[in-house]
Amino acid sequence: MPFSGFTKSTPVPLYWVSHGPAGGERLVVLHGGPGAHHDYLLPQMLDLARDRECLFYDQRGGGRSRHDDDRAAVTWESQVRDLEAIVREFSLDPLTIVGYSWGALLALLYSVQAAHGHAAPVPARLVLIDPAPISRPWRMRFEAEFAERQQSVAVQALRDELAASGLRESDPAAYRQRAFELGVAGYFADPRAARALTPFRVTARVQQSTWDSLGDFDLTTALRDVCCPALVVHGRQDPIPLESSAAVAEALKAGLIVLDDCGHVPYVEQPEALFRAVRDFLDRTSPTPA
């Protein structure tokens, strides 16, 4: 049975939930976005909770962690500070972070800060699943690729199919679900696979302010200061350039696993291969308690 609540040590309360067996190895799992919420990683990511305790939380400004204080700009620095406070509040040392998409980039930003003595504790292990681009040019390439995919013949065919379905009048809930799927179809190797993704909403203001706060970022050099075992997983058909994840793996001296027939959402598109790779890495690198 999962346990949940709100943090007490962060500047604003953040919703958290813990799944899996208590008393053993623990992971903190970071969702994408920014400005989204943890539950779109479910139920698939609960595979990791079969034998490890997994702490999920809604990052500031998204999901159940939205507050009146969100009118102030949320930045990458505030997201890193929130993560540090959560790590301390839940005594997550040794610290293993599993980050997906933006959550993987957040894990890297935290790790760079920790390597320079600006956050603690230093991560013991990192699992980075289809990390968001680590530089502004790679992010621009991603945005262009995703926009092109959203205009592809395959996605347009799905739009035509929905328009002809009559769902808008006959079943508004089903129509909204299909519209959501079309909105994220470009992330998938097969656009129809979006049907298996749990719907989510992004707080656009938070997403924009967080990306804006990064400026013309490039973590390529800074990542060389991060020293811990790491695994990078990337879908070969991800609209995020594979070169970005390869640069992460090179800087961290980490293993890089590229999944075929897979876009940006391997926990939906290739769950067996993803979780086998992650579990093998975690089994091989069990950290020693501090």
C-alpha positions in Angstrom: 0.0 0.0 0.0 1.5 3.4 -1.0 2.1 6.1 1.5 1.7 9.8 0.6 1.7 13.3 2.0 3.2 16.7 1.6 6.7 17.8 2.3 7.5 19.9 5.4 10.9 21.2 4.5 10.4 22.8 1.1 9.5 26.4 0.7 6.0 25.3 -0.5 4.5 21.9 0.3 5.1 19.3 -2.4 3.0 16.2 -2.9 4.8 12.9 -2.6 3.9 9.2 -2.7 6.0 6.2 -1.9 5.5 2.8 -3.5 7.2 -0.5 -2.9 8.7 -2.4 0.1 9.9 -0.2 2.9 13.1 -0.7 4.8 15.4 -1.6 1.9 16.9 0.1 -1.1 15.3 3.4 -2.0 15.0 5.4 -5.2 13.8 8.9 -5.9 12.0 9.0 -9.2 11.8 12.4 -11.1 9.1 13.0 -13.6 9.4 15.0 -16.8 8.0 18.4 -17.7 8.8 20.7 -16.2 5.4 21.7 -14.9 4.0 18.2 -15.1 3.3 15.6 -12.3 4.4 12.2 -11.3 1.4 10.0 -12.1 1.9 9.9 -15.9 4.8 7.6 -15.2 2.4 5.1 -13.7 1.5 2.3 -13.8 4.5 1.2 -15.8 7.2 2.7 -13.7 5.9 0.8 -10.7 7.8 -2.1 -12.1 10.8 -0.7 -10.2 8.7 -0.8 -7.0 8.5 -4.6 -7.1 11.7 -4.9 -5.1 12.7 -1.3 -4.2 11.0 1.6 -2.5 10.3 4.3 -5.0 9.6 7.9 -3.9 7.8 10.0 -6.4 6.8 13.7 -6.0 5.0 16.3 -8.0 7.6 19.0 -8.7 6.8 22.6 -7.8 4.1 24.1 -9.9 2.6 20.9 -11.3 0.0 18.3 -10.2 -0.8 18.5 -6.5 2.2 20.7 -5.9 0.5 23.8 -7.4 0.2 26.8 -5.0 -0.6 30.5 -4.9 3.2 31.0 -4.6 3.5 29.6 -8.2 3.0 33.2 -9.3 6.6 33.6 -8.6 8.8 32.3 -11.3 9.9 28.6 -10.9 13.5 28.2 -12.0 15.9 25.3 -12.4 17.6 26.5 -9.2 14.4 26.3 -7.2 13.7 22.8 -8.6 17.2 21.7 -7.5 16.7 23.2 -4.0 13.4 21.4 -3.7 15.1 18.1 -4.7 17.8 18.7 -2.1 15.3 19.4 0.6 13.4 16.2 -0.2 16.5 14.1 -0.2 17.3 15.5 3.3 13.8 15.2 4.6 13.5 11.6 3.6 17.1 10.7 4.5 17.8 9.5 1.0 21.5 8.9 1.5 23.0 7.0 -0.3 21.1 8.8 -3.1 20.0 7.0 -6.2 18.0 9.1 -8.7 16.0 7.8 -11.5 15.1 10.7 -13.8 13.0 10.7 -16.9 13.2 13.4 -19.6 13.3 16.8 -17.8 13.6 14.8 -14.6 16.8 13.3 -15.9 18.1 16.8 -16.7 17.0 17.9 -13.2 19.1 15.0 -11.8 22.1 16.2 -13.8 21.7 19.8 -12.7 21.5 18.6 -9.1 24.6 16.4 -9.6 26.6 19.3 -11.0 25.6 21.5 -8.1 26.6 18.6 -5.7 29.9 18.1 -7.4 30.7 21.8 -6.8 29.6 21.7 -3.1 26.4 23.6 -3.7 24.0 20.7 -2.9 24.2 17.6 -0.7 24.4 14.7 -0.7 26.3 13.8 -3.8 24.4 11.1 -5.8 25.6 7.6 -5.4 24.0 6.4 -8.7 22.1 8.0 -11.6 19.6 6.3 -14.0 18.8 8.7 -16.8 15.9 7.7 -19.1 15.7 9.7 -22.3 17.2 12.8 -20.7 16.1 16.2 -22.0 18.7 17.9 -24.2 21.7 19.1 -22.3 22.3 22.2 -24.4 20.2 24.9 -26.0 21.1 23.9 -29.6 20.1 20.3 -29.0 16.9 21.5 -27.4 16.2 23.6 -30.6 16.8 20.5 -32.7 14.4 18.5 -30.6 11.7 21.2 -30.9 12.0 21.3 -34.6 11.9 17.5 -35.0 8.9 17.2 -32.7 7.0 19.9 -34.6 7.8 18.1 -37.9 6.6 14.8 -36.5 3.3 16.4 -35.4 2.7 17.4 -39.0 3.6 14.0 -40.4 1.3 11.9 -42.6 0.8 9.3 -39.9 -0.3 11.8 -37.2 -2.5 13.7 -39.7 -4.2 10.4 -40.5 -5.0 9.9 -36.8 -6.4 13.5 -36.7 -8.7 12.7 -39.7 -9.7 9.5 -38.0 -10.7 11.3 -34.9 -12.6 14.0 -36.8 -14.6 11.4 -38.6 -15.3 9.4 -35.4 -18.1 11.5 -34.0 -16.6 11.1 -30.6 -16.7 14.8 -29.9 -20.5 14.7 -29.7 -21.1 11.0 -28.7 -18.4 10.6 -26.0 -16.6 13.8 -25.0 -14.4 12.0 -22.5 -13.1 9.6 -25.2 -12.6 12.5 -27.5 -10.5 14.4 -25.0 -8.4 11.2 -24.4 -7.8 10.8 -28.2 -7.0 14.6 -28.5 -4.4 14.2 -25.7 -2.9 11.2 -27.5 -2.6 13.2 -30.7 -0.8 16.0 -28.8 2.0 13.7 -27.7 2.0 11.3 -30.7 5.3 12.8 -32.1 7.2 11.5 -29.1 6.5 7.8 -30.1 8.1 5.6 -32.7 4.6 4.5 -33.5 2.1 7.3 -32.9 -0.6 4.8 -32.0 1.4 3.7 -29.0 0.4 7.0 -27.3 -2.8 5.2 -26.3 -0.9 3.5 -23.4 0.4 6.7 -21.9 -1.4 8.0 -18.8 -2.7 11.5 -19.6 -1.1 14.5 -17.9 -1.2 18.2 -18.0 1.7 20.7 -18.0 1.5 24.1 -16.3 2.8 26.1 -19.2 3.9 29.1 -17.0 6.2 26.8 -14.9 7.5 25.0 -18.0 8.4 28.3 -19.7 10.0 29.9 -16.6 12.1 26.9 -15.9 13.5 26.6 -19.4 14.0 30.4 -19.6 16.0 30.3 -16.4 18.5 28.0 -18.1 19.4 30.6 -20.7 21.8 29.4 -23.4 22.8 26.4 -21.3 25.3 23.7 -22.1 26.1 21.1 -19.5 28.6 19.1 -21.6 31.7 20.3 -19.8 30.2 20.6 -16.3 29.1 17.0 -16.3 32.7 15.8 -16.3 32.8 16.8 -12.7 30.1 14.3 -11.7 31.6 11.1 -10.4 29.2 8.2 -9.7 27.9 5.1 -11.5 25.4 6.1 -14.1 23.2 4.5 -16.8 21.8 6.4 -19.8 18.9 4.9 -21.8 17.7 6.5 -25.1 15.0 5.5 -27.6 16.5 5.4 -31.1 13.4 7.1 -32.5 13.3 9.8 -29.7 12.9 13.3 -31.2 15.6 14.3 -28.7 18.9 14.0 -30.5 20.7 10.8 -29.6 23.9 12.9 -29.6 22.8 14.6 -26.5 22.4 11.4 -24.5 25.7 10.1 -26.0 27.4 13.2 -24.7 25.9 12.6 -21.2 27.2 9.1 -21.2 30.6 10.1 -22.4 30.9 12.9 -19.8 29.8 10.6 -17.0 31.7 7.6 -18.2 28.4 5.8 -18.2 26.8 3.0 -20.1 24.5 4.0 -22.9 21.7 1.7 -24.0 19.9 2.6 -27.2 16.5 0.9 -27.6 15.2 0.2 -31.1 11.6 0.7 -32.1 11.3 3.2 -29.3 10.8 6.9 -29.1 10.8 9.2 -26.0 8.7 7.0 -23.8 10.5 3.6 -23.3 8.5 2.7 -20.2 5.5 2.5 -22.6 7.1 1.5 -25.8 9.8 -1.0 -24.6 9.1 -1.6 -20.9 10.7 -5.1 -20.8 14.0 -4.0 -22.3 14.0 -0.8 -20.2 13.3 -2.3 -16.8 15.7 -5.2 -17.5 18.5 -2.7 -18.2 17.7 -0.5 -15.2 17.4 -3.5 -12.8 20.6 -5.0 -14.0 22.4 -1.7 -13.4 20.9 -1.3 -10.0 21.8 -4.9 -9.0 25.4 -4.4 -10.1 25.9 -1.0 -8.3 24.2 -1.4 -5.0 25.5 1.6 -3.0 27.0 1.4 0.5 25.0 3.3 3.1 26.7 6.5 4.2 
